[in-house]
Amino acid sequence: MSGKLTLISSATASGSSSVEFTSGIDSTYDEYQFWFVDINPATDNAGISFQVNAVGGSGFNETMTTTFFNAAHRENDSTTTLNYVASEDQAQGTAYQKLVYGTGNDSDSSASGVLHLFSPSSTTKVKHFYSRFNEMYNAELTGDRYAAGYINTTSAIDEVSFKMSSGNFDGNIYLFGVS
């Protein structure tokens, strides 16, 4: 699906433990995209993850069913892989959903990607999402990471939170509406 992107807001993480978008997600658009640029963790091999909050809810703990798979290639050509990663998915879980395994924290490492969220304002349907990221993982390995699933609530979603699996992070996150 393609369409016109309208920038709604952005956040710059600088040694941040989390970034939360608590406004701008409403019934204006049927699709929202979060663009991540140069996400770099303070802790080596920490992965960016997300969770949502329903309108009027408290805490980022909505129930999700998700899947995760990846393709990877090591610089020296010793490792190539394409696989489903059961340890990174959820079956009706309320944890933050990982979008990448674990990005290196050295100066040349980072992760970038896009998270798509569909119809978050619907009060009759569950909310679907998918993401695609690339990261430098485990020093000298490029990882193409895919996560997808649904948020199992018919309540409208109006807040999204991002954090690392451990520690703080730097980087930029942009919220777009798609028309």
C-alpha positions in Angstrom: 0.0 0.0 0.0 1.3 3.4 -0.9 0.0 6.8 -0.3 0.9 10.3 0.7 2.8 10.6 4.0 2.0 13.5 6.3 4.5 14.1 9.1 2.6 14.3 12.4 5.4 14.5 14.9 8.9 13.3 15.6 11.0 12.4 18.7 14.8 12.4 19.2 16.1 9.9 21.7 19.3 10.9 23.4 20.2 8.5 26.1 16.5 7.8 26.5 14.9 4.8 28.2 11.8 5.1 26.1 10.0 7.3 23.5 6.2 7.6 23.7 3.8 9.0 21.2 0.8 10.1 23.2 -0.9 12.4 20.7 -1.5 12.5 16.9 -3.0 8.9 16.6 -6.7 9.3 16.0 -9.3 8.7 13.2 -7.6 11.0 10.8 -5.8 8.2 9.0 -6.4 4.5 8.5 -2.6 3.8 8.5 0.1 5.3 10.6 3.8 4.7 10.0 6.7 5.1 12.5 10.0 5.6 10.8 13.2 4.8 12.8 16.5 6.3 11.8 19.9 5.4 13.2 18.6 3.7 16.4 21.7 3.0 18.5 21.5 1.3 21.9 23.7 2.1 24.9 23.8 -1.6 25.7 25.4 -3.9 23.1 22.9 -6.2 21.3 19.7 -4.5 22.7 16.6 -4.6 20.5 14.0 -1.9 19.9 10.5 -3.0 20.9 7.0 -1.5 21.1 3.7 -1.7 22.9 0.4 0.3 22.8 -2.2 1.7 25.0 -5.9 1.8 24.4 -7.9 5.0 24.8 -8.6 5.6 28.5 -6.3 2.7 29.5 -3.3 2.7 31.8 0.0 1.3 31.0 1.4 -0.1 27.7 0.1 -3.7 28.0 -2.4 -4.5 25.3 -2.7 -8.2 24.2 -0.9 -9.1 21.0 -0.4 -12.1 18.8 2.7 -11.8 16.7 5.3 -13.5 14.5 8.9 -12.7 13.8 11.4 -13.9 11.1 14.7 -12.7 9.7 17.2 -12.9 7.0 20.9 -12.4 7.8 24.3 -12.4 6.2 27.7 -12.1 7.9 30.3 -9.9 6.3 32.8 -12.8 5.8 30.0 -14.9 4.1 30.2 -17.6 6.8 26.6 -17.2 7.9 23.5 -16.8 5.8 20.0 -17.5 7.1 16.3 -17.1 6.6 14.2 -18.3 9.5 11.2 -18.0 11.7 12.2 -17.0 15.3 9.6 -18.5 17.7 11.4 -17.0 20.7 10.6 -13.4 19.5 6.8 -13.9 18.9 3.9 -13.7 21.3 0.7 -15.8 21.5 -1.8 -13.5 23.3 1.1 -11.8 25.2 1.3 -8.4 26.8 5.0 -7.8 26.6 6.7 -5.2 24.4 7.1 -6.8 20.9 10.6 -6.8 19.7 11.2 -5.3 16.2 14.9 -6.2 15.9 17.1 -8.8 17.7 19.8 -6.7 19.2 21.7 -3.9 17.5 25.4 -3.4 18.3 26.3 -0.2 20.3 29.6 0.6 18.6 29.8 3.9 16.7 29.1 2.3 13.3 26.1 0.2 14.4 22.5 1.1 14.2 19.0 -0.1 13.2 16.6 1.6 10.8 13.1 0.6 9.7 9.4 1.2 9.5 6.5 0.0 11.7 3.0 0.2 10.0 -0.1 0.4 12.2 -3.5 0.0 10.7 -6.9 1.4 11.8 -5.9 2.2 15.3 -9.1 4.2 15.9 -11.4 1.3 15.0 -13.7 0.3 17.8 -15.0 -2.9 16.0 -11.8 -4.6 14.7 -8.4 -5.7 16.1 -5.4 -3.6 15.0 -2.9 -5.1 12.5 0.7 -4.1 12.2 3.9 -5.2 10.5 7.4 -3.9 10.5 10.6 -4.3 8.5 14.0 -3.3 9.9 17.6 -3.7 9.0 20.3 -3.7 11.7 23.9 -4.4 12.3 23.7 -7.3 14.7 26.4 -9.2 16.6 29.3 -7.2 15.0 29.5 -7.8 11.3 26.2 -9.3 10.5 23.4 -7.5 8.7 19.9 -8.6 9.7 16.7 -7.9 7.8 14.0 -8.3 10.5 10.3 -8.7 10.1 7.6 -8.6 12.8 3.8 -8.7 12.2 0.6 -9.4 14.1 -2.4 -8.0 15.6 -3.3 -6.1 18.8 -6.3 -8.1 20.1 -8.5 -5.3 21.3 -11.5 -3.6 19.7 -10.8 -0.5 21.8 -9.2 2.4 19.9 -5.4 2.8 20.3 -4.1 6.3 20.8 -0.6 5.8 22.4 2.5 3.9 21.3 5.7 3.3 23.3 9.1 2.3 22.1 12.0 1.0 24.3 15.1 -1.1 24.1 15.2 -4.7 25.5 17.8 -3.3 27.9 19.3 0.1 28.6 18.9 3.5 26.9 19.1 4.5 23.2 19.8 7.3 20.8 18.0 7.9 17.4 15.1 9.5 15.7 11.5 8.3 15.3 9.0 10.0 13.0 5.3 9.5 13.0 3.5 9.8 9.7 -0.2 9.5 8.7 -0.8 7.8 5.3 -3.6 9.1 3.1 
